[in-house]
Amino acid sequence: MVCGYGDVGKGSSHSLRGMGARVIVTEIDPINALQAAMEGFEVATNRGHAGARRHLCTCTGNLDIITLEHMKAMKDQALCATSATSIRDSDGQAQPAAGVKKINIKPQVDQYNFPADGNKPAHSIFVLAEGRLVNLGCATGHPSFVMSNSFSNQTLAQLIFGESRHVRD
């Protein structure tokens, strides 16, 4: 499951599909969701689906896309990663939760062991790069084109916002 279908989500989704994965995209923006559907991806909501997935990658840069509740509902041995523009997508604070044990497997790979909860048996999930950018924490980072494109988009957005704000004043 890839959460978000902006620039990062599109690249992640296509890369995963290219490696043979069945990719489900979650997206709240109707235009981006339509783009994902038109490109052949199954589009779903995060509610109720995040926990049922084996691999989950957030690509939004938004707060609490993967919460502690999602982590509790995930399948045993599920993998969580963030490939967005901030570290806010996943709730990296699962450890303080009652009974959750964090084990560092190796640098940038942590296993969270969740106790049995109601009908759900005890399970564990793996979180890469402590919920931070997986492409920086576990790989070699961004190509220079990606950085240039991102900074150019941010600059253009600021210029456009500045002009529209000036017009309103």
C-alpha positions as CSV (number, residue, x, y, z in Angstrom):
1,M,0.0,0.0,0.0
2,V,1.3,3.4,-1.0
3,C,-0.3,6.3,0.9
4,G,-0.4,9.4,-1.2
5,Y,-0.2,9.8,-5.0
6,G,1.7,13.0,-5.5
7,D,5.1,13.1,-7.1
8,V,6.7,10.8,-4.6
9,G,3.7,8.4,-4.4
10,K,3.6,8.2,-8.2
11,G,7.3,7.2,-8.4
12,S,7.0,4.8,-5.5
13,S,3.9,3.1,-6.9
14,H,5.3,2.7,-10.4
15,S,8.6,1.4,-9.1
16,L,6.8,-1.2,-6.8
17,R,4.6,-2.3,-9.7
18,G,7.6,-2.6,-11.9
19,M,9.1,-5.0,-9.4
20,G,5.9,-7.1,-9.6
21,A,4.1,-5.9,-6.5
22,R,0.3,-5.5,-6.3
23,V,0.0,-1.9,-5.3
24,I,-3.0,-0.3,-3.6
25,V,-2.9,3.5,-3.4
26,T,-4.6,5.6,-0.8
27,E,-5.3,9.2,-1.7
28,I,-7.6,11.9,-0.3
29,D,-7.3,14.3,-3.2
30,P,-9.9,13.3,-5.8
31,I,-7.8,14.4,-8.8
32,N,-4.7,12.4,-7.7
33,A,-7.0,9.4,-6.8
34,L,-8.4,9.6,-10.3
35,Q,-4.9,9.7,-11.8
36,A,-4.0,6.6,-9.8
37,A,-7.1,4.8,-10.9
38,M,-6.5,5.8,-14.6
39,E,-3.0,4.4,-14.4
40,G,-4.3,1.1,-13.3
41,F,-3.9,1.2,-9.5
42,E,-6.5,0.1,-7.0
43,V,-7.5,3.1,-5.0
44,A,-8.7,2.7,-1.4
45,T,-9.0,4.7,1.8
46,N,-6.5,4.4,4.6
47,R,-9.3,3.7,7.1
48,G,-9.6,0.0,7.6
49,H,-7.1,-0.9,4.9
50,A,-3.7,0.1,6.4
51,G,-3.7,-2.6,9.0
52,A,-4.5,-5.3,6.5
53,R,-1.4,-4.7,4.4
54,R,1.9,-6.5,4.5
55,H,4.0,-3.5,3.3
56,L,3.0,0.1,3.8
57,C,4.9,3.2,2.5
58,T,3.7,6.7,3.2
59,C,4.4,9.4,0.6
60,T,2.4,12.4,1.8
61,G,4.4,14.5,4.2
62,N,1.3,14.8,6.3
63,L,0.8,14.1,10.0
64,D,-0.3,10.7,11.3
65,I,-0.8,8.8,8.1
66,I,0.3,5.7,10.0
67,T,-0.8,5.9,13.6
68,L,-0.2,3.6,16.5
69,E,-3.7,2.1,15.9
70,H,-2.7,1.3,12.3
71,M,0.5,-0.4,13.6
72,K,-1.5,-2.5,16.1
73,A,-3.8,-3.7,13.3
74,M,-1.0,-4.6,10.8
75,K,-0.3,-8.1,9.8
76,D,2.6,-10.0,11.5
77,Q,6.0,-9.1,10.1
78,A,4.6,-6.1,8.1
79,L,7.0,-3.5,6.9
80,C,6.5,0.3,7.3
81,A,8.5,3.0,5.6
82,T,8.2,6.7,4.8
83,S,9.3,8.2,1.5
84,A,7.8,11.6,1.9
85,T,9.1,15.1,2.5
86,S,8.9,15.0,6.3
87,I,9.2,12.6,9.2
88,R,5.6,13.2,10.3
89,D,3.9,10.5,8.3
90,S,4.3,7.7,10.7
91,D,3.9,7.6,14.5
92,G,7.4,6.7,15.5
93,Q,6.3,6.9,19.1
94,A,4.9,3.3,19.3
95,Q,7.4,2.2,21.9
96,P,5.9,4.1,24.8
97,A,2.6,2.4,24.3
98,A,1.7,-0.2,26.9
99,G,3.4,-3.5,26.3
100,V,5.1,-2.5,22.9
101,K,8.7,-3.5,22.8
102,K,11.2,-2.0,20.3
103,I,14.2,-4.1,19.2
104,N,16.9,-2.6,17.0
105,I,17.6,-5.3,14.4
106,K,20.4,-3.3,12.7
107,P,20.9,0.4,12.0
108,Q,17.8,1.9,10.5
109,V,15.7,-1.3,11.0
110,D,13.6,-1.6,14.2
111,Q,11.2,-4.3,15.2
112,Y,8.1,-3.4,17.2
113,N,6.6,-6.3,19.1
114,F,2.9,-5.8,20.0
115,P,1.2,-7.9,22.7
116,A,-2.0,-9.8,22.0
117,D,-5.0,-7.5,22.0
118,G,-8.5,-8.9,22.1
119,N,-8.9,-11.2,19.1
120,K,-5.6,-10.1,17.6
121,P,-2.6,-12.4,18.6
122,A,0.8,-10.9,19.4
123,H,2.6,-9.7,16.3
124,S,5.6,-7.6,15.2
125,I,6.2,-5.1,12.5
126,F,9.3,-3.6,11.1
127,V,9.8,0.2,10.8
128,L,12.6,1.5,8.5
129,A,14.7,4.5,9.4
130,E,12.6,5.2,12.5
131,G,9.8,6.6,10.4
132,R,12.0,9.1,8.7
133,L,12.8,9.3,5.0
134,V,13.7,5.7,3.9
135,N,15.5,6.9,0.8
136,L,17.9,9.0,3.0
137,G,18.1,6.7,6.0
138,C,18.4,3.4,4.2
139,A,19.7,4.3,0.8
140,T,21.8,6.9,-1.0
141,G,19.4,9.8,-1.0
142,H,17.8,11.7,-3.9
143,P,19.3,12.2,-7.3
144,S,20.2,15.9,-8.0
145,F,17.3,16.2,-10.5
146,V,14.8,15.3,-7.8
147,M,16.2,17.9,-5.4
148,S,16.3,20.6,-8.1
149,N,12.7,19.8,-9.2
150,S,11.5,19.9,-5.6
151,F,13.1,23.2,-4.8
152,S,12.0,24.7,-8.0
153,N,8.4,23.7,-7.3
154,Q,8.6,25.2,-3.8
155,T,10.1,28.5,-5.2
156,L,7.4,28.8,-7.8
157,A,4.7,28.1,-5.2
158,Q,6.1,30.8,-3.0
159,L,6.2,33.3,-5.9
160,I,2.7,32.5,-7.0
161,F,1.4,32.7,-3.4
162,G,3.3,36.0,-2.9
163,E,1.8,37.5,-6.1
164,S,-1.8,36.4,-5.3
165,R,-1.4,37.8,-1.8
166,H,-0.1,41.1,-3.1
167,V,-3.0,41.4,-5.5
168,R,-5.5,40.9,-2.7
169,D,-3.9,43.6,-0.5
